[in-house]
């Protein structure tokens, strides 16, 4: 009988490493992504390209801010 693979619990990203959209700079990209999810019965696979665009927008907006 095969041994089950060890389960390694996921760990959250380091504090400050995940760009949040506090200033709503990416609200248009978020709206498009959410509309896609609604149209596809909340199946994220069908909207993955829009999720990537939303995350890219958040990363770009975070990079423009002074640290």
C-alpha angles and dihedrals in degrees: 000000000000120000116241115248116258112260113228110197115231117251125217120247119267114276110273095014096099111071113230124200099231093151095046092238090147100042092120092055090046092051092051091049093048091048089052091051091051092049092051099045092257093300103151094195090071092053101038093117090056092048089054091050091050092050091047090053090052092049092048092048091049091050091055093056120091113248 
